[in-house]
């Protein structure tokens, strides 16, 4: 699936978490335990099922 680059970011990963606290909202990778941002990219990216379906649909359109 070569379209991964169009989708590959923390916000589309199964490990992305939004944490709301007294000091505001923070974003964290539950796998790496790093604080992150929605548009950051790490090598461990595992897309959500919704993103996988979008990637497959785009791949079919390209064929």
PDB file as gemmi writes it, atoms N, CA and C in Angstrom:
CRYST1    1.000    1.000    1.000  90.00  90.00  90.00 P 1                      
ATOM      1  N   UNK A   1       0.824  -1.175   0.000  1.00  0.00           N  
ATOM      2  CA  UNK A   1       0.000   0.000   0.000  1.00  0.00           C  
ATOM      3  C   UNK A   1       0.871   1.241   0.000  1.00  0.00           C  
ATOM      4  N   UNK A   2       1.120   1.778  -1.129  1.00  0.00           N  
ATOM      5  CA  UNK A   2       1.997   2.918  -1.250  1.00  0.00           C  
ATOM      6  C   UNK A   2       1.357   4.219  -0.802  1.00  0.00           C  
ATOM      7  N   UNK A   3       0.057   4.224  -0.589  1.00  0.00           N  
ATOM      8  CA  UNK A   3      -0.646   5.424  -0.167  1.00  0.00           C  
ATOM      9  C   UNK A   3      -0.440   5.718   1.321  1.00  0.00           C  
ATOM     10  N   UNK A   4       0.312   4.904   2.013  1.00  0.00           N  
ATOM     11  CA  UNK A   4       0.491   5.088   3.452  1.00  0.00           C  
ATOM     12  C   UNK A   4       1.013   6.479   3.784  1.00  0.00           C  
ATOM     13  N   UNK A   5       1.873   7.031   2.951  1.00  0.00           N  
ATOM     14  CA  UNK A   5       2.424   8.353   3.211  1.00  0.00           C  
ATOM     15  C   UNK A   5       1.360   9.416   3.339  1.00  0.00           C  
ATOM     16  N   UNK A   6       0.274   9.274   2.618  1.00  0.00           N  
ATOM     17  CA  UNK A   6      -0.814  10.240   2.692  1.00  0.00           C  
ATOM     18  C   UNK A   6      -1.553  10.161   4.027  1.00  0.00           C  
ATOM     19  N   UNK A   7      -1.461   9.051   4.694  1.00  0.00           N  
ATOM     20  CA  UNK A   7      -2.195   8.834   5.940  1.00  0.00           C  
ATOM     21  C   UNK A   7      -1.293   8.749   7.162  1.00  0.00           C  
ATOM     22  N   UNK A   8      -0.019   8.452   6.979  1.00  0.00           N  
ATOM     23  CA  UNK A   8       0.898   8.140   8.068  1.00  0.00           C  
ATOM     24  C   UNK A   8       1.147   9.344   8.968  1.00  0.00           C  
ATOM     25  N   UNK A   9       0.494   9.359  10.107  1.00  0.00           N  
ATOM     26  CA  UNK A   9       0.759  10.332  11.158  1.00  0.00           C  
ATOM     27  C   UNK A   9       0.198   9.765  12.457  1.00  0.00           C  
ATOM     28  N   UNK A  10       0.636  10.307  13.563  1.00  0.00           N  
ATOM     29  CA  UNK A  10       0.210   9.775  14.861  1.00  0.00           C  
ATOM     30  C   UNK A  10      -1.306   9.749  15.035  1.00  0.00           C  
ATOM     31  N   UNK A  11      -1.997  10.764  14.551  1.00  0.00           N  
ATOM     32  CA  UNK A  11      -3.444  10.850  14.759  1.00  0.00           C  
ATOM     33  C   UNK A  11      -4.204   9.702  14.107  1.00  0.00           C  
ATOM     34  N   UNK A  12      -3.600   9.004  13.148  1.00  0.00           N  
ATOM     35  CA  UNK A  12      -4.274   7.889  12.471  1.00  0.00           C  
ATOM     36  C   UNK A  12      -3.804   6.530  12.972  1.00  0.00           C  
ATOM     37  N   UNK A  13      -3.017   6.523  14.032  1.00  0.00           N  
ATOM     38  CA  UNK A  13      -2.442   5.281  14.571  1.00  0.00           C  
ATOM     39  C   UNK A  13      -3.295   4.735  15.718  1.00  0.00           C  
ATOM     40  N   UNK A  14      -3.297   3.418  15.862  1.00  0.00           N  
ATOM     41  CA  UNK A  14      -4.067   2.786  16.936  1.00  0.00           C  
ATOM     42  C   UNK A  14      -3.522   3.128  18.324  1.00  0.00           C  
ATOM     43  N   UNK A  15      -2.296   3.598  18.415  1.00  0.00           N  
ATOM     44  CA  UNK A  15      -1.667   3.900  19.700  1.00  0.00           C  
ATOM     45  C   UNK A  15      -1.829   5.354  20.135  1.00  0.00           C  
ATOM     46  N   UNK A  16      -2.430   6.190  19.307  1.00  0.00           N  
ATOM     47  CA  UNK A  16      -2.587   7.612  19.596  1.00  0.00           C  
ATOM     48  C   UNK A  16      -3.656   7.828  20.658  1.00  0.00           C  
ATOM     49  N   UNK A  17      -3.320   8.591  21.688  1.00  0.00           N  
ATOM     50  CA  UNK A  17      -4.247   8.871  22.773  1.00  0.00           C  
ATOM     51  C   UNK A  17      -4.322  10.373  23.021  1.00  0.00           C  
ATOM     52  N   UNK A  18      -5.525  10.860  23.292  1.00  0.00           N  
ATOM     53  CA  UNK A  18      -5.745  12.246  23.686  1.00  0.00           C  
ATOM     54  C   UNK A  18      -6.047  12.228  25.176  1.00  0.00           C  
ATOM     55  N   UNK A  19      -5.270  12.992  25.931  1.00  0.00           N  
ATOM     56  CA  UNK A  19      -5.445  13.037  27.379  1.00  0.00           C  
ATOM     57  C   UNK A  19      -5.839  14.448  27.787  1.00  0.00           C  
ATOM     58  N   UNK A  20      -6.970  14.566  28.459  1.00  0.00           N  
ATOM     59  CA  UNK A  20      -7.447  15.863  28.919  1.00  0.00           C  
ATOM     60  C   UNK A  20      -7.208  15.961  30.416  1.00  0.00           C  
ATOM     61  N   UNK A  21      -6.503  17.011  30.816  1.00  0.00           N  
ATOM     62  CA  UNK A  21      -6.203  17.201  32.226  1.00  0.00           C  
ATOM     63  C   UNK A  21      -6.431  18.636  32.647  1.00  0.00           C  
ATOM     64  N   UNK A  22      -6.055  18.933  33.863  1.00  0.00           N  
ATOM     65  CA  UNK A  22      -6.222  20.282  34.405  1.00  0.00           C  
ATOM     66  C   UNK A  22      -5.436  21.321  33.603  1.00  0.00           C  
ATOM     67  N   UNK A  23      -4.298  20.927  33.064  1.00  0.00           N  
ATOM     68  CA  UNK A  23      -3.448  21.869  32.326  1.00  0.00           C  
ATOM     69  C   UNK A  23      -3.776  21.907  30.833  1.00  0.00           C  
ATOM     70  N   UNK A  24      -4.805  21.186  30.411  1.00  0.00           N  
ATOM     71  CA  UNK A  24      -5.203  21.200  29.004  1.00  0.00           C  
ATOM     72  C   UNK A  24      -5.137  19.826  28.374  1.00  0.00           C  
ATOM     73  N   UNK A  25      -5.057  19.823  27.059  1.00  0.00           N  
ATOM     74  CA  UNK A  25      -5.046  18.579  26.294  1.00  0.00           C  
ATOM     75  C   UNK A  25      -3.609  18.217  25.928  1.00  0.00           C  
ATOM     76  N   UNK A  26      -3.277  16.947  26.069  1.00  0.00           N  
ATOM     77  CA  UNK A  26      -1.972  16.460  25.613  1.00  0.00           C  
ATOM     78  C   UNK A  26      -2.197  15.217  24.762  1.00  0.00           C  
ATOM     79  N   UNK A  27      -1.226  14.913  23.949  1.00  0.00           N  
ATOM     80  CA  UNK A  27      -1.296  13.770  23.041  1.00  0.00           C  
ATOM     81  C   UNK A  27      -0.148  12.828  23.374  1.00  0.00           C  
ATOM     82  N   UNK A  28      -0.444  11.535  23.376  1.00  0.00           N  
ATOM     83  CA  UNK A  28       0.560  10.554  23.785  1.00  0.00           C  
ATOM     84  C   UNK A  28       0.471   9.305  22.942  1.00  0.00           C  
ATOM     85  N   UNK A  29       1.617   8.702  22.684  1.00  0.00           N  
ATOM     86  CA  UNK A  29       1.675   7.390  22.042  1.00  0.00           C  
ATOM     87  C   UNK A  29       1.648   6.364  23.171  1.00  0.00           C  
ATOM     88  N   UNK A  30       0.598   5.561  23.221  1.00  0.00           N  
ATOM     89  CA  UNK A  30       0.492   4.580  24.303  1.00  0.00           C  
ATOM     90  C   UNK A  30       1.492   3.444  24.147  1.00  0.00           C  
ATOM     91  N   UNK A  31       1.983   3.225  22.949  1.00  0.00           N  
ATOM     92  CA  UNK A  31       2.978   2.164  22.728  1.00  0.00           C  
ATOM     93  C   UNK A  31       4.365   2.621  23.148  1.00  0.00           C  
ATOM     94  N   UNK A  32       4.763   3.802  22.683  1.00  0.00           N  
ATOM     95  CA  UNK A  32       6.104   4.307  22.984  1.00  0.00           C  
ATOM     96  C   UNK A  32       6.161   5.100  24.290  1.00  0.00           C  
ATOM     97  N   UNK A  33       5.009   5.486  24.810  1.00  0.00           N  
ATOM     98  CA  UNK A  33       4.837   6.324  26.000  1.00  0.00           C  
ATOM     99  C   UNK A  33       5.429   7.718  25.812  1.00  0.00           C  
ATOM    100  N   UNK A  34       5.572   8.166  24.575  1.00  0.00           N  
ATOM    101  CA  UNK A  34       6.070   9.506  24.274  1.00  0.00           C  
ATOM    102  C   UNK A  34       4.911  10.480  24.195  1.00  0.00           C  
ATOM    103  N   UNK A  35       5.180  11.735  24.580  1.00  0.00           N  
ATOM    104  CA  UNK A  35       4.237  12.790  24.247  1.00  0.00           C  
ATOM    105  C   UNK A  35       4.437  13.069  22.764  1.00  0.00           C  
ATOM    106  N   UNK A  36       3.372  13.312  22.052  1.00  0.00           N  
ATOM    107  CA  UNK A  36       3.450  13.464  20.604  1.00  0.00           C  
ATOM    108  C   UNK A  36       2.492  14.558  20.151  1.00  0.00           C  
ATOM    109  N   UNK A  37       2.369  14.740  18.875  1.00  0.00           N  
ATOM    110  CA  UNK A  37       1.424  15.663  18.255  1.00  0.00           C  
ATOM    111  C   UNK A  37       0.682  14.883  17.178  1.00  0.00           C  
ATOM    112  N   UNK A  38      -0.540  15.286  16.807  1.00  0.00           N  
ATOM    113  CA  UNK A  38      -1.298  14.542  15.791  1.00  0.00           C  
ATOM    114  C   UNK A  38      -0.568  14.376  14.455  1.00  0.00           C  
ATOM    115  N   UNK A  39       0.239  15.362  14.068  1.00  0.00           N  
ATOM    116  CA  UNK A  39       0.907  15.296  12.763  1.00  0.00           C  
ATOM    117  C   UNK A  39       2.317  14.704  12.814  1.00  0.00           C  
ATOM    118  N   UNK A  40       2.796  14.291  13.974  1.00  0.00           N  
ATOM    119  CA  UNK A  40       4.109  13.652  14.070  1.00  0.00           C  
ATOM    120  C   UNK A  40       4.067  12.273  13.420  1.00  0.00           C  
ATOM    121  N   UNK A  41       5.257  11.766  13.094  1.00  0.00           N  
ATOM    122  CA  UNK A  41       5.371  10.448  12.471  1.00  0.00           C  
ATOM    123  C   UNK A  41       6.474   9.647  13.149  1.00  0.00           C  
ATOM    124  N   UNK A  42       6.179   8.403  13.491  1.00  0.00           N  
ATOM    125  CA  UNK A  42       7.168   7.483  14.042  1.00  0.00           C  
ATOM    126  C   UNK A  42       7.180   6.220  13.185  1.00  0.00           C  
ATOM    127  N   UNK A  43       8.249   5.476  13.225  1.00  0.00           N  
ATOM    128  CA  UNK A  43       8.398   4.263  12.424  1.00  0.00           C  
ATOM    129  C   UNK A  43       7.443   3.150  12.857  1.00  0.00           C  
ATOM    130  N   UNK A  44       6.904   3.229  14.061  1.00  0.00           N  
ATOM    131  CA  UNK A  44       6.073   2.144  14.581  1.00  0.00           C  
ATOM    132  C   UNK A  44       4.609   2.247  14.159  1.00  0.00           C  
ATOM    133  N   UNK A  45       4.275   3.183  13.312  1.00  0.00           N  
ATOM    134  CA  UNK A  45       2.887   3.480  12.945  1.00  0.00           C  
ATOM    135  C   UNK A  45       2.094   2.243  12.554  1.00  0.00           C  
ATOM    136  N   UNK A  46       0.943   2.055  13.207  1.00  0.00           N  
ATOM    137  CA  UNK A  46      -0.005   0.997  12.886  1.00  0.00           C  
ATOM    138  C   UNK A  46      -1.353   1.663  12.655  1.00  0.00           C  
ATOM    139  N   UNK A  47      -1.823   1.712  11.406  1.00  0.00           N  
ATOM    140  CA  UNK A  47      -3.049   2.455  11.119  1.00  0.00           C  
ATOM    141  C   UNK A  47      -4.285   1.831  11.757  1.00  0.00           C  
ATOM    142  N   UNK A  48      -5.249   2.679  12.064  1.00  0.00           N  
ATOM    143  CA  UNK A  48      -6.536   2.206  12.572  1.00  0.00           C  
ATOM    144  C   UNK A  48      -7.263   1.474  11.443  1.00  0.00           C  
ATOM    145  N   UNK A  49      -8.286   0.724  11.797  1.00  0.00           N  
ATOM    146  CA  UNK A  49      -9.058  -0.015  10.785  1.00  0.00           C  
ATOM    147  C   UNK A  49      -9.674   0.932   9.756  1.00  0.00           C  
ATOM    148  N   UNK A  50     -10.153   2.067  10.219  1.00  0.00           N  
ATOM    149  CA  UNK A  50     -10.750   3.057   9.309  1.00  0.00           C  
ATOM    150  C   UNK A  50      -9.721   3.533   8.279  1.00  0.00           C  
ATOM    151  N   UNK A  51      -8.517   3.804   8.732  1.00  0.00           N  
ATOM    152  CA  UNK A  51      -7.460   4.265   7.831  1.00  0.00           C  
ATOM    153  C   UNK A  51      -7.054   3.144   6.869  1.00  0.00           C  
ATOM    154  N   UNK A  52      -6.992   1.920   7.356  1.00  0.00           N  
ATOM    155  CA  UNK A  52      -6.687   0.790   6.462  1.00  0.00           C  
ATOM    156  C   UNK A  52      -7.706   0.691   5.337  1.00  0.00           C  
ATOM    157  N   UNK A  53      -8.998   0.858   5.670  1.00  0.00           N  
ATOM    158  CA  UNK A  53     -10.038   0.803   4.641  1.00  0.00           C  
ATOM    159  C   UNK A  53      -9.880   1.944   3.632  1.00  0.00           C  
ATOM    160  N   UNK A  54      -9.565   3.130   4.105  1.00  0.00           N  
ATOM    161  CA  UNK A  54      -9.338   4.261   3.210  1.00  0.00           C  
ATOM    162  C   UNK A  54      -8.154   4.009   2.273  1.00  0.00           C  
ATOM    163  N   UNK A  55      -7.091   3.442   2.811  1.00  0.00           N  
ATOM    164  CA  UNK A  55      -5.907   3.127   2.003  1.00  0.00           C  
ATOM    165  C   UNK A  55      -6.252   2.089   0.938  1.00  0.00           C  
ATOM    166  N   UNK A  56      -7.004   1.073   1.313  1.00  0.00           N  
ATOM    167  CA  UNK A  56      -7.408   0.032   0.361  1.00  0.00           C  
ATOM    168  C   UNK A  56      -8.299   0.618  -0.739  1.00  0.00           C  
ATOM    169  N   UNK A  57      -9.225   1.499  -0.366  1.00  0.00           N  
ATOM    170  CA  UNK A  57     -10.119   2.121  -1.336  1.00  0.00           C  
ATOM    171  C   UNK A  57      -9.326   2.975  -2.331  1.00  0.00           C  
ATOM    172  N   UNK A  58      -8.360   3.715  -1.844  1.00  0.00           N  
ATOM    173  CA  UNK A  58      -7.535   4.548  -2.729  1.00  0.00           C  
ATOM    174  C   UNK A  58      -6.672   3.687  -3.644  1.00  0.00           C  
ATOM    175  N   UNK A  59      -6.192   2.571  -3.108  1.00  0.00           N  
ATOM    176  CA  UNK A  59      -5.387   1.663  -3.921  1.00  0.00           C  
ATOM    177  C   UNK A  59      -6.229   1.088  -5.066  1.00  0.00           C  
ATOM    178  N   UNK A  60      -7.472   0.719  -4.778  1.00  0.00           N  
ATOM    179  CA  UNK A  60      -8.372   0.182  -5.814  1.00  0.00           C  
ATOM    180  C   UNK A  60      -8.674   1.237  -6.862  1.00  0.00           C  
ATOM    181  N   UNK A  61      -8.859   2.485  -6.436  1.00  0.00           N  
ATOM    182  CA  UNK A  61      -9.118   3.575  -7.367  1.00  0.00           C  
ATOM    183  C   UNK A  61      -7.933   3.788  -8.307  1.00  0.00           C  
ATOM    184  N   UNK A  62      -6.719   3.619  -7.767  1.00  0.00           N  
ATOM    185  CA  UNK A  62      -5.511   3.831  -8.557  1.00  0.00           C  
ATOM    186  C   UNK A  62      -5.298   2.726  -9.590  1.00  0.00           C  
ATOM    187  N   UNK A  63      -5.858   1.559  -9.339  1.00  0.00           N  
ATOM    188  CA  UNK A  63      -5.678   0.433 -10.264  1.00  0.00           C  
ATOM    189  C   UNK A  63      -6.594   0.533 -11.390  1.00  0.00           C  
TER     190      UNK A  63                                                      
END                                                                             
